[in-house]
């Protein structure tokens, strides 16, 4: 008996520093107990951990602040254990927080919920890079992922759409390398590197493997840009050889747009360079209901930012209480899944799905007359634990 007691004490003392180090990283874990847990605790979902998490919040421009208020109210109603550290970040006001302050906050929390930032056509300071571009570069947010799926209750031309658009967003046409060589002649450089092309290709195939997807399509314009897009296509084709269980094909971007509006059901996972990805994101979003219903996310190797999939600030609707909060609520639910709060994420996602499927509370873009706040109240009323 004494030997057994010494062995148990040794095991507990060995585990304690390991558990303490994990707890310090805010992964919602508790030290294991040697006594059996009560029945109520044993039945609790694995993804309903104790403790609270801090996330960075960037409301953005246009209707972004209104939509973030909706998220916060729904979080309160659902009992979501997340606290937001809010940053005012915008190119439209000199009162904006700096890029350094925002990136430091995101690195600290590891996650961010973000509204859309407006990008003016002209910079008062002569900057070529927008705040979005600076944020992506500083945090190396190389992969933008937008899942586009048909929603029960949404009236659209096409049904049974289920595709994922994966966009490389740290190079290409968004490199901000342009100049006027002689008066009236502007040169704009498109940068394509083998490293970043292979990295986004690997991300796409890894995503397909993890999420039981069957096919990856590389979208390009290699028939015209033979070196730049040729390198991207070659990198994707070489990466495909490492994933024999995933079907691979490629499609020229102009043909892709036609195919998407004709028969979008043929697509599964698409991987694209920067500009093409932005265009296809928005086109695909329009097929399932528009910018108000599609969620997206941007990933680096260390942080994740969750934001609407279609980049529209809806500036003309600011303060009018008419914007559709579906996309922002789905972004928030995806963020909760990402930080192992699937229980709360599913509560919010299911509540939104019930409201849309019922079809009684619809914002203007859905063909109804409900306000943003009325939609929010409907979601809160449909929260079921």
Wavefront OBJ file of the C-alpha trace (Angstrom):
o trace
v 0.000 0.000 0.000
v 2.832 2.415 0.821
v 4.482 1.665 -2.526
v 1.205 2.344 -4.338
v 0.780 5.674 -2.517
v 4.310 6.750 -3.463
v 3.626 5.827 -7.133
v 0.397 7.859 -7.184
v 2.123 10.845 -5.596
v 4.939 10.633 -8.171
v 2.441 10.574 -11.065
v 0.507 13.585 -9.739
v 3.682 15.609 -9.146
v 4.883 14.736 -12.643
v 1.633 15.846 -14.280
v 1.168 19.094 -12.342
v 3.825 21.224 -14.132
v 2.648 19.927 -17.526
v -0.968 20.870 -16.781
v 0.078 24.277 -15.435
v 2.015 25.081 -18.600
v -0.979 24.215 -20.787
v -3.363 26.256 -18.594
v -1.153 29.295 -19.058
v -1.939 29.221 -22.801
v -5.703 29.672 -22.195
v -6.836 26.406 -23.784
v -9.770 26.069 -21.367
v -8.312 22.988 -19.686
v -8.568 22.160 -15.990
v -6.195 20.043 -13.923
v -7.394 16.431 -13.771
v -9.040 15.285 -10.567
v -8.260 11.910 -8.983
v -11.855 11.598 -7.728
v -14.677 10.713 -10.141
v -16.603 13.758 -11.448
v -20.260 14.255 -10.539
v -22.828 12.940 -13.003
v -23.789 16.407 -14.274
v -20.186 17.210 -15.119
v -19.672 13.878 -16.856
v -22.570 14.612 -19.234
v -21.358 18.113 -20.193
v -20.193 18.426 -23.820
v -16.467 18.191 -24.372
v -16.503 21.559 -26.146
v -18.169 23.444 -23.282
v -15.078 24.163 -21.171
v -14.774 26.383 -18.142
v -13.100 29.801 -18.074
v -13.257 32.762 -20.422
v -11.364 33.715 -23.571
v -10.380 37.156 -24.841
v -10.757 37.936 -28.539
v -9.827 41.052 -30.503
v -12.768 42.893 -32.057
v -12.441 45.221 -35.063
v -15.935 46.566 -35.909
v -14.781 47.935 -39.268
v -16.559 50.520 -41.414
v -20.067 50.925 -42.820
v -22.549 48.645 -41.055
v -19.745 46.726 -39.312
v -20.198 48.368 -35.883
v -23.951 47.651 -35.925
v -23.362 44.008 -36.807
v -20.764 43.620 -34.060
v -23.306 44.924 -31.534
v -25.645 42.153 -32.710
v -22.912 39.564 -32.122
v -22.230 40.851 -28.620
v -25.917 40.772 -27.699
v -26.334 37.241 -29.038
v -23.201 36.160 -27.143
v -24.728 37.489 -23.918
v -28.005 35.676 -24.552
v -26.202 32.413 -25.349
v -23.838 32.696 -22.383
v -20.731 32.616 -24.559
v -17.579 32.860 -22.378
v -15.750 35.333 -24.626
v -14.661 38.879 -23.802
v -13.838 41.303 -26.596
v -10.969 43.768 -26.687
v -12.216 46.345 -29.181
v -10.025 48.386 -31.525
v -11.135 51.229 -33.752
v -9.286 50.550 -37.002
v -10.178 52.493 -40.141
v -8.724 54.455 -43.035
v -11.666 56.845 -42.909
v -10.668 58.563 -39.672
v -7.394 59.860 -38.204
v -8.526 58.542 -34.799
v -7.808 54.975 -35.872
v -5.586 52.746 -33.768
v -2.231 51.994 -35.354
v -1.433 48.808 -37.240
v 1.117 47.956 -34.548
v -1.490 48.227 -31.757
v -3.980 46.061 -33.615
v -1.500 43.367 -34.644
v -0.138 43.177 -31.100
v -3.668 42.626 -29.773
v -4.396 39.915 -32.346
v -1.106 38.142 -31.651
v -1.875 38.247 -27.937
v -5.371 36.767 -28.250
v -4.722 34.588 -31.298
v -8.213 35.270 -32.671
v -10.107 38.255 -34.025
v -13.642 39.024 -35.146
v -13.486 41.704 -37.809
v -15.910 43.784 -39.826
v -15.059 44.947 -43.336
v -12.622 47.860 -43.694
v -13.290 50.456 -46.372
v -10.428 51.052 -48.794
v -10.628 54.547 -50.322
v -9.634 54.999 -53.957
v -7.060 57.584 -52.900
v -4.845 57.740 -49.824
v -4.438 61.121 -48.141
v -0.921 60.079 -47.125
v 0.132 58.697 -50.503
v 0.173 55.132 -49.191
v -0.291 52.371 -51.761
v -0.993 49.669 -49.176
v -4.397 49.676 -47.510
v -4.854 48.823 -43.823
v -6.172 45.423 -44.884
v -2.989 44.746 -46.836
v -0.770 45.919 -43.969
v -2.649 43.714 -41.521
v -2.304 40.663 -43.763
v 1.386 41.300 -44.367
v 2.268 41.976 -40.721
v 0.429 38.860 -39.495
v 1.208 36.791 -42.623
v -2.487 36.012 -43.140
v -1.788 34.064 -46.280
v -4.942 31.921 -46.544
v -8.449 33.332 -46.921
v -11.168 30.688 -46.696
v -14.789 31.292 -47.695
v -17.284 28.443 -47.501
v -20.211 29.035 -49.851
v -23.209 26.791 -49.230
v -26.903 26.914 -50.051
v -29.039 27.893 -47.050
v -32.452 26.385 -46.320
v -35.013 29.155 -46.578
v -33.048 31.386 -48.959
v -34.648 31.817 -52.370
v -31.875 31.564 -54.961
v -31.575 30.485 -58.577
v -29.223 27.592 -57.783
v -29.635 24.919 -55.096
v -27.280 22.367 -53.495
v -24.194 24.590 -53.699
v -21.359 23.565 -51.410
v -17.934 24.922 -52.293
v -14.909 26.380 -50.522
v -12.887 29.217 -52.055
v -9.283 29.374 -50.806
v -7.388 32.511 -51.769
v -3.718 33.387 -51.396
v -3.798 36.974 -50.114
v -0.267 38.172 -49.426
v 1.110 38.626 -52.950
v -0.056 38.754 -56.569
v -1.722 41.952 -57.750
v -2.027 43.152 -54.133
v 1.713 43.686 -53.705
v 1.286 47.505 -53.875
v 4.228 47.785 -56.287
v 3.191 50.309 -58.903
v 4.660 53.494 -60.296
v 4.360 55.944 -63.170
v 7.405 55.269 -65.311
v 6.689 58.191 -67.665
v 3.753 60.551 -67.596
v 0.591 58.685 -68.560
v 2.183 55.218 -68.250
v 1.686 53.262 -65.009
v 3.391 49.951 -64.305
v 1.820 47.636 -61.733
v 3.823 44.569 -60.694
v 2.215 41.212 -59.958
v 4.421 39.127 -57.676
v 4.223 35.325 -57.698
v 6.645 33.206 -55.669
v 7.118 29.457 -55.601
v 7.163 29.416 -51.785
v 3.776 31.127 -51.374
v 2.220 29.245 -54.285
v 3.231 25.896 -52.789
v 2.138 27.031 -49.328
v -1.412 27.941 -50.399
v -1.635 24.771 -52.511
v -0.670 22.652 -49.496
v -3.204 24.532 -47.374
v -5.944 23.754 -49.914
v -5.121 20.041 -50.085
v -4.785 19.795 -46.302
v -8.159 21.515 -45.936
v -9.737 19.112 -48.424
v -8.265 16.110 -46.611
v -9.346 17.273 -43.143
v -12.883 18.170 -44.252
v -13.538 15.096 -46.416
v -13.586 17.034 -49.665
v -13.056 15.155 -52.903
v -11.598 17.633 -55.406
v -9.337 20.687 -55.571
v -9.507 23.012 -58.589
v -6.674 25.460 -59.273
v -7.992 28.602 -60.988
v -5.490 30.560 -63.093
v -4.724 32.483 -66.282
v -1.571 30.599 -67.248
v -2.490 30.660 -70.914
v -1.741 34.399 -70.923
v 0.514 34.974 -67.892
v 2.696 32.000 -68.655
v 5.408 32.691 -66.081
v 3.468 34.116 -63.111
v 0.283 32.058 -63.241
v 2.288 29.256 -64.811
v 4.320 29.025 -61.600
v 1.153 28.984 -59.510
v -0.386 26.208 -61.612
v 2.828 24.175 -61.606
v 3.074 24.468 -57.810
v -0.501 23.242 -57.380
v 0.023 20.339 -59.797
v 3.185 19.232 -57.994
v 1.476 19.441 -54.615
v -1.441 17.360 -55.926
v 0.922 14.405 -56.430
v 1.333 14.205 -52.650
v -2.426 13.759 -52.174
v -3.438 10.836 -54.400
v -6.863 10.524 -52.735
v -7.853 14.065 -53.735
v -8.886 14.674 -57.344
v -7.113 17.639 -58.946
v -7.995 19.715 -61.962
v -7.460 23.272 -63.167
v -9.580 25.901 -64.865
v -8.897 29.235 -66.547
v -10.427 32.027 -64.477
v -12.737 33.446 -67.158
v -14.140 29.977 -67.856
v -14.492 29.495 -64.099
v -16.791 32.518 -63.783
v -19.022 31.213 -66.571
v -19.092 27.695 -65.131
v -19.890 29.050 -61.678
v -23.030 30.905 -62.741
v -24.071 28.002 -65.017
v -23.416 24.951 -62.824
v -21.869 25.872 -59.453
v -22.558 22.393 -58.025
v -19.527 21.033 -59.929
v -17.077 22.850 -57.632
v -15.721 21.534 -54.353
v -12.517 23.300 -53.216
v -11.044 26.068 -55.347
v -7.555 27.497 -54.812
v -6.698 30.815 -56.435
v -4.164 33.643 -56.502
v -5.076 36.912 -54.828
v -7.142 38.911 -57.325
v -8.977 35.943 -58.841
v -9.841 34.760 -55.339
v -11.368 38.099 -54.439
v -13.531 38.099 -57.572
v -14.672 34.482 -57.205
v -15.420 35.001 -53.475
v -17.902 37.725 -54.304
v -19.393 35.934 -57.296
v -19.942 32.745 -55.303
v -21.477 34.679 -52.411
v -24.042 36.165 -54.766
v -25.166 32.674 -55.791
v -26.336 31.753 -52.273
v -27.910 35.022 -51.139
v -25.295 37.764 -51.190
v -22.752 39.434 -48.951
v -25.023 39.327 -45.915
v -25.066 35.548 -45.513
v -21.535 34.259 -46.255
v -18.820 33.956 -43.620
v -15.068 33.855 -44.171
v -11.787 33.645 -42.299
v -8.114 34.448 -42.817
v -5.359 32.280 -41.364
v -1.678 32.502 -40.638
v 0.335 29.818 -38.890
v -0.369 31.544 -35.551
v -3.600 33.580 -35.683
v -7.048 33.542 -37.271
v -9.298 36.460 -38.225
v -12.995 35.828 -38.853
v -14.767 38.258 -41.170
v -17.568 38.235 -43.770
v -16.704 36.355 -46.944
v -17.699 39.139 -49.351
v -15.845 42.403 -48.786
v -18.621 45.016 -48.759
v -18.982 47.709 -46.079
v -22.591 48.532 -47.153
v -21.737 52.144 -46.411
v -25.041 53.483 -47.751
v -26.981 51.563 -45.073
v -24.944 52.836 -42.115
v -27.194 53.717 -39.173
v -30.385 52.671 -40.951
v -30.876 49.398 -39.057
v -31.408 47.377 -42.252
v -28.222 45.284 -42.609
v -28.363 41.483 -42.485
v -26.287 40.194 -39.520
v -26.231 36.562 -40.697
v -22.689 36.616 -42.086
v -21.229 38.224 -38.965
v -23.080 35.802 -36.684
v -21.777 32.851 -38.699
v -18.263 34.312 -38.501
v -18.652 34.469 -34.731
v -19.874 30.860 -34.628
v -16.885 29.744 -36.702
v -14.583 31.607 -34.331
v -16.104 29.735 -31.386
v -15.550 26.408 -33.141
v -11.938 27.418 -33.794
v -11.269 27.955 -30.066
v -12.922 24.697 -29.014
v -16.260 26.249 -28.042
v -18.304 24.131 -30.446
v -21.173 23.918 -27.968
v -21.771 27.672 -28.086
v -20.898 27.928 -31.760
v -23.553 25.352 -32.640
v -26.129 27.134 -30.486
v -25.682 30.336 -32.505
v -25.423 28.628 -35.902
v -28.573 26.586 -35.267
v -30.500 29.631 -34.041
v -29.636 31.553 -37.216
v -30.608 28.551 -39.355
v -34.010 28.289 -37.641
v -34.780 31.961 -38.270
v -33.873 31.769 -41.970
v -35.671 28.467 -42.539
v -38.866 29.734 -40.882
v -38.876 32.691 -43.278
v -40.915 34.939 -40.984
v -38.152 37.423 -40.171
v -36.268 38.511 -43.282
v -34.083 41.550 -43.827
v -34.371 43.596 -47.009
v -31.706 41.613 -48.899
v -33.658 38.417 -48.120
v -36.828 39.847 -49.617
v -38.387 41.057 -46.377
v -38.761 44.169 -44.261
v -37.262 43.163 -40.911
v -34.684 45.432 -39.305
v -31.278 44.365 -38.047
v -32.521 44.475 -34.456
v -35.646 42.447 -35.264
v -33.491 39.768 -36.869
v -31.248 39.797 -33.796
v -34.245 39.345 -31.473
v -35.488 36.465 -33.630
v -32.107 34.737 -33.327
v -32.061 35.230 -29.561
v -35.595 33.830 -29.328
v -34.461 30.727 -31.238
v -31.512 29.943 -28.992
v -31.941 26.428 -27.656
v -29.499 24.776 -25.278
l 1 2 3 4 5 6 7 8 9 10 11 12 13 14 15 16 17 18 19 20 21 22 23 24 25 26 27 28 29 30 31 32 33 34 35 36 37 38 39 40 41 42 43 44 45 46 47 48 49 50 51 52 53 54 55 56 57 58 59 60 61 62 63 64 65 66 67 68 69 70 71 72 73 74 75 76 77 78 79 80 81 82 83 84 85 86 87 88 89 90 91 92 93 94 95 96 97 98 99 100 101 102 103 104 105 106 107 108 109 110 111 112 113 114 115 116 117 118 119 120 121 122 123 124 125 126 127 128 129 130 131 132 133 134 135 136 137 138 139 140 141 142 143 144 145 146 147 148 149 150 151 152 153 154 155 156 157 158 159 160 161 162 163 164 165 166 167 168 169 170 171 172 173 174 175 176 177 178 179 180 181 182 183 184 185 186 187 188 189 190 191 192 193 194 195 196 197 198 199 200 201 202 203 204 205 206 207 208 209 210 211 212 213 214 215 216 217 218 219 220 221 222 223 224 225 226 227 228 229 230 231 232 233 234 235 236 237 238 239 240 241 242 243 244 245 246 247 248 249 250 251 252 253 254 255 256 257 258 259 260 261 262 263 264 265 266 267 268 269 270 271 272 273 274 275 276 277 278 279 280 281 282 283 284 285 286 287 288 289 290 291 292 293 294 295 296 297 298 299 300 301 302 303 304 305 306 307 308 309 310 311 312 313 314 315 316 317 318 319 320 321 322 323 324 325 326 327 328 329 330 331 332 333 334 335 336 337 338 339 340 341 342 343 344 345 346 347 348 349 350 351 352 353 354 355 356 357 358 359 360 361 362 363 364 365 366 367 368 369 370 371 372 373 374 375 376 377 378 379 380 381 382 383 384 385
